[in-house]
Amino acid sequence: MSTDNQRDLTPVVPRKFRAVFFLLVSCFALWGLLNNMTDNLVPSFQKIFTLSQAQAGLVQVAFYGAYAVLAIFASILIEEFSYRVGVLIGLGIYVLGALLYIPACGWQSFDTYFIAIFIVAGGCSLLETTCNPYVLSLGDPKTGVRRLNFAQAFNPLGSLMGIVLAQQLILGNLNPATAEERQLMDPQTLDGIVSNELFWLGAPYVGLCAIALIMWVCFLRSKAEEQKPAKTEGGQGGGLRVLVAALFSFVPLSVLYWLFPEMDKVQWILLGMLGPIAYICIVGSYRSMLAGLLKAPRYWCGVIAQFFYVGVQIAAWTWMNVYCQKELGVAPDTAASYYVIALCFFILCRWIATYYMKKFNPASMMSIFAVGAILCCLGVMYLPSDVLFSIGGLPFSANVIFLVLMSGCMSLMFPTIYGIALGGLDQRILKLGAAGLIMAILGGAIITPWMAGIIGNVDSSWASLVSGFDTTWDSNLKTSSTLLRASFIVPAICFAVVLVYSLIFRKPAVPQAEEK
């Protein structure tokens, strides 16, 4: 029997693991829902608090910065205890952060929302750091990439629900008054409008606490089969080691936030990352794991590729709403409909890609998708915005069609990069390796402001790439057509990095234990 036929007959998820796999799939859907609701907070906060593009982009800095800061702590947690404990604590942290939306609404405080978003994302960071390697462990390593793609296929289903919730509850309840009109309102009227908008902004997050608690109970009661993590040599004991790691992760971050409240938030995140990194460098057993990871180019190049991929996914979807508003002249809630269509196409392409991975090399497939994504970026930058047709009253132009198609090209990238990067790693260092790939989600906190810096900067040198388009400044959206189009050079650069990675590491990994 050929190797390909053997791979086809190997179950993607063995029967004994199906119950826990189903529970894990619910986690994938949950953080997908939260991720995409957060994307819609950017235009919402911009309108509610009359913020600039850069200030509103701090929502993504908080969300994806938390991933970067807490991923190492999550890997230590599951190393010392178990995957199930990681999931339980991740869900608990999410509930804590979501409940903080209640006082944030009462205080009408963007800073409190920033902290709440960071805590919610911290819970998601623990979940992603835990669930991705957990899924890889539930069966034959040869089907690991397919299994992860299969589980990740439910992530955009959650994303789709998140968009619908954001469209109906958050964007749908935004008052249509422009920034100029709000400035002319009396304080009492404006306060009433803002209170209503913030109530609907926080309602879905608080409501999801009930679902998270049900999931928490299910994991607590589950008889999940998993290998108990091997304790690292020289450890002081699981509880103490996790406590020390938590102090290294949270204390520097908190001190910096309260002592230097005006610090640039990207710098704050980068400095906050030094705490957990210092911890793994100080502890000899973790230091040796880190050394093992750095000796694997497939892994650390994968971290770089993941950084750029996550960055482009978050940035492109964050600014899709603004792009559609400007190019087609639609309202924010209508613009969210294009996001829904893009997610549907993303889901369809991920399912198709997962199926064909049993026949074709995942890395080779990713290279084709990356080329397609780069071509889509060029279409977004240079194709006209003249309406070609309408569906149900929703207008479509050539450039917006390519913006939607870009999502399909992104569909297989995250789980494929993740699976390729971890392929062949010694099981002893797998959990820390997973943390590095989740830390790469920091790309969402870096690439999104990079695009914002082009979108909101009338003097941006990148605008010369698309000279000939409308340069009229929109005071409501705080950008112009030229700047919006020029900003998509950033996704093109990011997709080029993914393309290079997929070409260099297209051959299957050789397990480290087999290397000579």
C-alpha positions as CSV (number, residue, x, y, z in Angstrom):
1,M,0.0,0.0,0.0
2,S,1.4,3.4,-0.9
3,T,2.1,6.1,1.6
4,D,-0.6,8.3,0.2
5,N,-3.2,5.6,0.5
6,Q,-2.1,4.9,4.1
7,R,-2.5,8.6,4.9
8,D,-6.0,8.6,3.3
9,L,-7.1,5.7,5.5
10,T,-5.7,7.2,8.8
11,P,-8.5,8.9,10.6
12,V,-8.0,12.6,11.1
13,V,-9.5,12.4,14.6
14,P,-9.5,8.9,16.2
15,R,-12.8,7.8,17.8
16,K,-11.4,8.0,21.4
17,F,-10.5,11.7,21.0
18,R,-13.7,12.9,19.3
19,A,-15.4,14.1,22.5
20,V,-12.6,16.3,23.5
21,F,-12.0,17.4,19.9
22,F,-15.7,18.6,19.8
23,L,-15.1,20.7,23.0
24,L,-11.9,22.1,21.5
25,V,-13.8,23.1,18.3
26,S,-16.1,25.2,20.5
27,C,-13.1,27.1,21.7
28,F,-11.9,27.7,18.2
29,A,-15.3,29.1,17.4
30,L,-15.4,31.3,20.5
31,W,-12.1,33.1,19.9
32,G,-13.0,33.5,16.2
33,L,-16.2,35.2,17.3
34,L,-14.3,37.5,19.7
35,N,-11.6,38.3,17.2
36,N,-14.0,39.5,14.6
37,M,-16.3,41.4,16.9
38,T,-13.1,43.2,18.0
39,D,-12.3,44.2,14.4
40,N,-15.6,46.1,14.4
41,L,-14.8,47.9,17.6
42,V,-12.2,50.1,15.8
43,P,-14.7,52.0,13.7
44,S,-17.1,52.0,16.6
45,F,-14.7,53.5,19.1
46,Q,-13.5,56.0,16.5
47,K,-17.1,57.2,16.1
48,I,-18.2,57.1,19.7
49,F,-15.1,58.8,21.2
50,T,-14.2,60.8,18.1
51,L,-10.8,59.3,17.8
52,S,-8.2,59.3,15.1
53,Q,-7.4,56.2,13.0
54,A,-4.2,55.7,15.1
55,Q,-6.1,56.1,18.4
56,A,-8.9,53.7,17.4
57,G,-6.2,51.2,16.2
58,L,-5.2,50.8,19.9
59,V,-8.1,48.4,20.2
60,Q,-6.0,45.9,18.1
61,V,-2.8,46.8,20.0
62,A,-4.6,45.8,23.2
63,F,-6.1,42.6,21.8
64,Y,-3.2,41.2,19.9
65,G,-0.6,42.6,22.2
66,A,-2.1,40.4,25.0
67,Y,-1.5,37.4,22.8
68,A,2.2,38.2,22.6
69,V,2.6,38.9,26.3
70,L,0.8,36.0,27.7
71,A,1.6,33.1,25.3
72,I,4.8,32.1,27.2
73,F,2.9,32.0,30.5
74,A,0.3,29.8,28.8
75,S,2.9,27.4,27.6
76,I,4.4,27.1,31.1
77,L,1.0,26.6,32.5
78,I,0.2,23.6,30.3
79,E,3.8,22.3,30.6
80,E,3.5,22.2,34.4
81,F,-0.2,21.1,34.6
82,S,-2.2,20.0,31.5
83,Y,-3.9,21.2,28.4
84,R,-7.3,21.0,30.2
85,V,-6.1,23.4,33.0
86,G,-4.9,25.8,30.3
87,V,-8.4,25.8,28.7
88,L,-10.1,26.3,32.1
89,I,-8.0,29.2,33.1
90,G,-8.3,30.8,29.6
91,L,-12.1,30.7,29.7
92,G,-12.0,32.1,33.3
93,I,-9.9,35.0,32.3
94,Y,-12.2,35.8,29.3
95,V,-15.2,36.0,31.7
96,L,-13.3,38.4,34.0
97,G,-12.4,40.7,31.1
98,A,-15.9,40.6,29.6
99,L,-17.5,41.6,32.9
100,L,-15.2,44.6,33.0
101,Y,-17.2,46.0,30.0
102,I,-20.0,46.8,32.5
103,P,-18.1,49.5,34.5
104,A,-16.3,50.7,31.3
105,C,-19.8,51.5,29.9
106,G,-20.9,53.3,33.0
107,W,-17.7,55.4,33.2
108,Q,-17.6,56.0,29.4
109,S,-13.9,55.3,29.6
110,F,-11.8,54.3,26.6
111,D,-8.9,53.5,28.9
112,T,-11.1,51.0,30.9
113,Y,-12.2,49.4,27.6
114,F,-8.5,49.1,26.6
115,I,-7.8,47.1,29.8
116,A,-11.0,45.0,29.4
117,I,-10.0,44.2,25.8
118,F,-6.5,43.2,26.9
119,I,-7.9,40.8,29.6
120,V,-10.4,39.3,27.2
121,A,-7.6,38.7,24.7
122,G,-5.4,37.3,27.5
123,G,-8.0,34.6,27.9
124,C,-8.0,34.0,24.1
125,S,-4.2,33.8,24.2
126,L,-4.3,31.0,26.8
127,L,-6.9,29.2,24.7
128,E,-5.0,29.4,21.4
129,T,-1.7,28.5,23.0
130,T,-3.4,25.5,24.6
131,C,-5.9,24.3,21.9
132,N,-3.7,24.3,18.8
133,P,-1.0,21.9,20.1
134,Y,-3.8,20.0,21.9
135,V,-5.5,19.3,18.5
136,L,-2.1,18.3,17.0
137,S,-1.7,15.7,19.8
138,L,-5.1,14.0,19.2
139,G,-4.0,11.5,16.6
140,D,-1.3,10.5,14.1
141,P,1.3,13.2,13.6
142,K,1.1,12.6,9.8
143,T,-2.5,14.0,9.8
144,G,-1.7,16.8,12.3
145,V,-1.8,19.6,9.7
146,R,-5.1,18.3,8.3
147,R,-6.5,17.9,11.8
148,L,-5.6,21.5,12.7
149,N,-7.0,22.8,9.5
150,F,-10.2,20.9,10.2
151,A,-10.5,22.3,13.7
152,Q,-9.5,25.8,12.4
153,A,-12.3,25.5,9.8
154,F,-14.8,26.1,12.7
155,N,-12.9,29.3,13.7
156,P,-14.3,31.4,10.9
157,L,-17.8,30.1,11.6
158,G,-17.4,31.8,15.0
159,S,-15.9,34.8,13.1
160,L,-19.0,34.9,11.0
161,M,-21.2,34.9,14.0
162,G,-19.1,37.7,15.5
163,I,-19.5,39.8,12.4
164,V,-23.3,39.3,12.4
165,L,-23.4,40.2,16.2
166,A,-21.3,43.3,15.6
167,Q,-23.3,44.3,12.6
168,Q,-26.7,43.9,14.3
169,L,-25.9,44.9,17.9
170,I,-22.8,47.2,17.7
171,L,-22.7,48.9,14.3
172,G,-26.5,48.8,14.0
173,N,-26.9,50.8,17.1
174,L,-24.3,53.5,16.3
175,N,-26.0,56.9,16.0
176,P,-25.5,58.3,12.4
177,A,-24.4,61.7,13.7
178,T,-20.9,62.7,12.3
179,A,-18.0,63.9,14.5
180,E,-18.8,67.5,13.5
181,E,-22.5,67.1,14.5
182,R,-21.6,65.5,17.8
183,Q,-19.4,68.5,18.7
184,L,-22.4,70.8,18.3
185,M,-24.6,68.7,20.6
186,D,-25.3,69.8,24.2
187,P,-23.5,67.5,26.7
188,Q,-26.7,65.9,28.0
189,T,-27.8,64.8,24.6
190,L,-24.4,63.5,23.6
191,D,-24.1,61.6,26.9
192,G,-27.3,59.8,26.2
193,I,-26.2,58.8,22.7
194,V,-22.8,57.6,23.9
195,S,-24.4,55.6,26.8
196,N,-26.7,53.8,24.4
197,E,-23.9,53.1,21.9
198,L,-21.6,51.7,24.6
199,F,-24.3,49.6,26.1
200,W,-24.8,47.8,22.8
201,L,-21.1,47.6,22.3
202,G,-20.6,45.7,25.5
203,A,-23.8,43.6,25.5
204,P,-22.6,40.8,23.3
205,Y,-19.3,40.4,25.2
206,V,-21.1,40.2,28.6
207,G,-23.8,37.9,27.1
208,L,-21.1,35.5,25.9
209,C,-20.0,34.9,29.5
210,A,-22.9,32.4,29.9
211,I,-21.6,30.4,26.9
212,A,-18.1,30.5,28.2
213,L,-19.2,29.3,31.7
214,I,-21.1,26.3,30.1
215,M,-17.9,25.5,28.1
216,W,-15.9,25.8,31.4
217,V,-18.2,23.3,33.1
218,C,-18.0,20.9,30.2
219,F,-14.2,20.9,30.2
220,L,-14.1,20.5,34.0
221,R,-16.3,17.4,33.8
222,S,-14.7,15.9,30.7
223,K,-12.6,12.8,30.9
224,A,-10.2,14.0,28.3
225,E,-7.4,11.7,27.4
226,E,-4.1,13.5,27.2
227,Q,-0.5,12.8,28.0
228,K,0.5,14.4,31.3
229,P,3.3,16.9,30.5
230,A,6.7,15.8,31.5
231,K,8.1,18.0,34.2
232,T,11.1,20.0,33.2
233,E,14.3,19.1,35.0
234,G,15.3,21.1,38.0
235,G,11.7,22.5,38.4
236,Q,10.6,23.8,41.8
237,G,7.2,22.2,41.3
238,G,4.3,23.1,39.0
239,G,2.5,25.5,41.2
240,L,5.5,27.6,42.2
241,R,6.9,27.7,38.7
242,V,3.6,28.9,37.3
243,L,3.3,31.5,40.0
244,V,6.8,32.9,39.3
245,A,6.0,32.9,35.5
246,A,2.8,34.8,36.2
247,L,4.7,37.4,38.2
248,F,7.2,37.9,35.3
249,S,4.3,38.2,32.9
250,F,2.0,40.6,34.7
251,V,4.0,42.7,37.1
252,P,6.3,44.5,34.6
253,L,3.3,45.2,32.3
254,S,1.2,46.6,35.2
255,V,4.0,48.8,36.5
256,L,4.7,50.3,33.1
257,Y,1.0,51.0,32.5
258,W,0.4,52.8,35.8
259,L,3.7,54.7,36.0
260,F,3.8,55.7,32.3
261,P,0.2,56.0,31.2
262,E,1.1,58.2,28.2
263,M,3.6,55.6,26.9
264,D,3.1,54.5,23.3
265,K,1.0,51.4,23.6
266,V,3.0,49.4,21.0
267,Q,6.2,50.2,23.0
268,W,4.3,49.2,26.2
269,I,3.5,45.8,24.7
270,L,7.1,45.2,23.4
271,L,8.5,46.1,26.8
272,G,5.9,43.9,28.6
273,M,7.1,40.9,26.5
274,L,10.6,41.2,28.1
275,G,9.2,39.8,31.4
276,P,8.2,36.4,30.2
277,I,11.2,36.2,27.8
278,A,13.5,36.9,30.7
279,Y,11.8,34.1,32.7
280,I,12.5,31.5,30.1
281,C,16.1,32.7,29.7
282,I,16.7,32.6,33.5
283,V,15.3,29.1,34.1
284,G,17.8,26.6,32.7
285,S,15.3,23.9,31.5
286,Y,13.3,26.5,29.5
287,R,16.5,28.1,28.3
288,S,17.5,24.7,26.8
289,M,14.1,24.4,25.1
290,L,14.5,27.9,23.6
291,A,17.9,26.9,22.3
292,G,16.4,23.9,20.6
293,L,13.8,26.0,18.9
294,L,16.3,28.5,17.6
295,K,18.3,25.6,16.0
296,A,15.2,24.8,13.9
297,P,15.0,27.2,10.9
298,R,11.6,25.7,9.9
299,Y,10.3,26.8,13.3
300,W,11.7,30.3,13.8
301,C,11.1,31.2,10.1
302,G,7.5,30.0,10.7
303,V,7.2,32.4,13.7
304,I,8.2,35.3,11.3
305,A,5.8,34.1,8.6
306,Q,3.0,33.8,11.2
307,F,3.8,37.4,12.5
308,F,3.2,38.8,9.0
309,Y,0.2,36.6,8.2
310,V,-1.7,37.4,11.3
311,G,-0.8,41.0,10.9
312,V,-2.2,41.1,7.4
313,Q,-5.4,39.2,8.3
314,I,-6.2,41.6,11.2
315,A,-5.2,44.7,9.4
316,A,-7.0,43.9,6.1
317,W,-10.2,42.9,8.0
318,T,-10.0,45.9,10.4
319,W,-9.8,48.5,7.6
320,M,-12.2,46.6,5.2
321,N,-15.2,48.5,6.7
322,V,-13.6,51.9,6.2
323,Y,-12.5,51.0,2.7
324,C,-16.0,49.9,1.6
325,Q,-17.5,53.0,3.2
326,K,-15.2,55.3,1.3
327,E,-15.1,53.6,-2.0
328,L,-18.8,52.7,-2.3
329,G,-20.3,55.4,0.0
330,V,-22.2,52.9,2.2
331,A,-23.0,53.2,6.0
332,P,-20.9,51.3,8.6
333,D,-23.5,48.6,9.2
334,T,-23.9,48.0,5.4
335,A,-20.1,47.9,5.0
336,A,-20.1,45.1,7.5
337,S,-22.0,43.0,5.0
338,Y,-18.9,42.8,2.8
339,Y,-17.1,41.5,5.8
340,V,-19.8,38.8,6.2
341,I,-19.4,37.8,2.5
342,A,-15.6,37.7,2.8
343,L,-15.8,35.4,5.9
344,C,-18.2,33.1,4.0
345,F,-15.7,32.9,1.2
346,F,-12.9,32.4,3.7
347,I,-14.8,29.5,5.3
348,L,-15.6,27.9,2.0
349,C,-11.9,28.1,0.8
350,R,-10.7,26.7,4.1
351,W,-12.9,23.6,3.9
352,I,-11.9,23.1,0.3
353,A,-8.2,23.5,1.1
354,T,-8.5,21.1,4.1
355,Y,-10.1,18.4,1.8
356,Y,-7.4,18.7,-0.9
357,M,-4.5,18.6,1.7
358,K,-4.9,14.8,1.6
359,K,-3.9,14.9,-2.0
360,F,-1.5,17.9,-2.3
361,N,1.4,19.3,-0.3
362,P,0.0,21.9,2.1
363,A,3.0,24.2,1.7
364,S,2.7,24.1,-2.1
365,M,-1.0,24.9,-1.8
366,M,-0.1,27.8,0.5
367,S,2.3,29.3,-2.1
368,I,-0.4,29.3,-4.7
369,F,-2.8,31.0,-2.3
370,A,-0.1,33.6,-1.4
371,V,0.4,34.5,-5.1
372,G,-3.4,34.9,-5.4
373,A,-3.5,37.2,-2.3
374,I,-0.8,39.5,-3.7
375,L,-2.7,39.8,-7.0
376,C,-5.8,40.7,-4.9
377,C,-3.9,43.4,-3.1
378,L,-3.0,44.9,-6.5
379,G,-6.6,44.8,-7.5
380,V,-7.7,46.6,-4.3
381,M,-5.0,49.3,-5.0
382,Y,-5.6,49.9,-8.7
383,L,-9.0,48.7,-9.9
384,P,-11.8,51.3,-10.2
385,S,-14.6,51.7,-7.7
386,D,-17.4,52.0,-10.4
387,V,-20.4,49.9,-9.4
388,L,-20.6,46.8,-11.7
389,F,-23.7,45.2,-10.2
390,S,-25.8,45.0,-7.0
391,I,-27.0,42.0,-5.0
392,G,-30.0,42.7,-2.7
393,G,-29.2,46.4,-2.9
394,L,-25.5,45.8,-2.0
395,P,-23.3,47.4,-4.7
396,F,-20.1,45.7,-5.9
397,S,-17.1,47.3,-7.7
398,A,-14.0,45.6,-9.1
399,N,-11.7,46.7,-6.3
400,V,-14.2,45.6,-3.6
401,I,-14.6,42.2,-5.3
402,F,-10.8,41.7,-5.1
403,L,-10.9,42.8,-1.4
404,V,-13.5,40.0,-0.7
405,L,-11.5,37.5,-2.8
406,M,-8.4,38.2,-0.7
407,S,-10.1,36.6,2.3
408,G,-10.3,33.3,0.4
409,C,-6.6,33.4,-0.3
410,M,-5.9,33.8,3.4
411,S,-8.0,30.8,4.4
412,L,-5.4,28.1,4.9
413,M,-2.5,30.2,6.0
414,F,-2.6,30.3,9.8
415,P,-3.1,26.5,10.5
416,T,-0.7,25.6,7.7
417,I,2.1,27.8,8.9
418,Y,1.5,26.6,12.4
419,G,1.6,22.9,11.4
420,I,4.6,23.3,9.2
421,A,6.6,25.2,11.8
422,L,5.9,22.7,14.6
423,G,6.5,19.7,12.2
424,G,9.4,17.5,13.3
425,L,10.0,19.3,16.7
426,D,10.9,17.2,19.7
427,Q,7.8,16.8,21.9
428,R,9.8,18.2,24.8
429,I,9.8,21.6,23.3
430,L,6.5,21.5,21.4
431,K,4.5,23.5,24.0
432,L,7.1,26.4,24.1
433,G,7.2,26.3,20.3
434,A,3.4,26.7,20.3
435,A,3.8,29.7,22.5
436,G,6.2,31.4,20.1
437,L,3.7,30.9,17.2
438,I,0.9,32.5,19.3
439,M,3.3,35.3,20.3
440,A,3.6,36.0,16.6
441,I,0.0,37.1,16.7
442,L,1.7,40.4,17.9
443,G,1.7,41.0,14.1
444,G,-1.9,42.2,14.5
445,A,-0.8,44.9,16.9
446,I,2.1,46.0,14.7
447,I,0.8,45.7,11.1
448,T,-2.6,47.3,11.9
449,P,-1.1,50.6,13.1
450,W,1.3,50.4,10.2
451,M,-1.7,50.5,7.8
452,A,-3.4,53.1,10.0
453,G,-0.2,55.3,9.7
454,I,-0.7,55.3,5.9
455,I,-4.5,55.6,5.9
456,G,-4.6,58.7,8.2
457,N,-1.4,60.5,7.0
458,V,-1.9,63.0,4.2
459,D,1.9,63.2,3.8
460,S,2.4,59.5,3.5
461,S,5.1,58.7,0.8
462,W,3.2,55.5,0.0
463,A,0.4,57.6,-1.6
464,S,2.7,58.0,-4.7
465,L,2.1,54.3,-5.5
466,V,-1.5,55.1,-6.5
467,S,-1.4,58.6,-7.8
468,G,-4.3,59.5,-10.0
469,F,-7.0,58.5,-7.5
470,D,-9.2,60.9,-5.4
471,T,-7.1,62.7,-2.8
472,T,-10.1,64.5,-1.2
473,W,-9.9,64.3,2.6
474,D,-12.9,62.7,4.3
475,S,-13.3,64.5,7.6
476,N,-15.7,61.8,9.0
477,L,-13.5,58.8,8.0
478,K,-10.3,60.7,8.4
479,T,-8.7,59.4,5.2
480,S,-8.9,59.6,1.4
481,S,-9.4,57.1,-1.4
482,T,-5.7,57.5,-2.4
483,L,-4.4,56.7,1.1
484,L,-6.8,53.8,1.6
485,R,-5.7,52.2,-1.6
486,A,-2.0,52.9,-0.9
487,S,-2.2,51.2,2.5
488,F,-2.8,47.8,0.8
489,I,0.9,47.7,-0.1
490,V,1.3,46.5,3.4
491,P,-0.7,43.3,2.9
492,A,1.1,42.7,-0.3
493,I,4.5,42.8,1.5
494,C,3.1,40.5,4.2
495,F,1.8,37.9,1.7
496,A,5.2,38.0,0.0
497,V,6.8,36.9,3.3
498,V,4.3,33.9,3.5
499,L,5.1,33.0,-0.1
500,V,8.8,32.8,0.6
501,Y,8.3,30.7,3.7
502,S,6.0,28.2,1.8
503,L,8.6,27.8,-1.0
504,I,11.6,27.3,1.3
505,F,9.9,24.8,3.6
506,R,7.7,22.9,1.1
507,K,9.3,19.6,1.9
508,P,7.9,17.5,4.9
509,A,9.7,18.0,8.2
510,V,12.2,15.4,9.4
511,P,11.6,14.6,13.1
512,Q,14.5,16.0,15.3
513,A,15.0,12.6,16.8
514,E,15.9,11.2,13.4
515,E,18.3,14.0,12.4
516,K,21.9,13.0,12.1
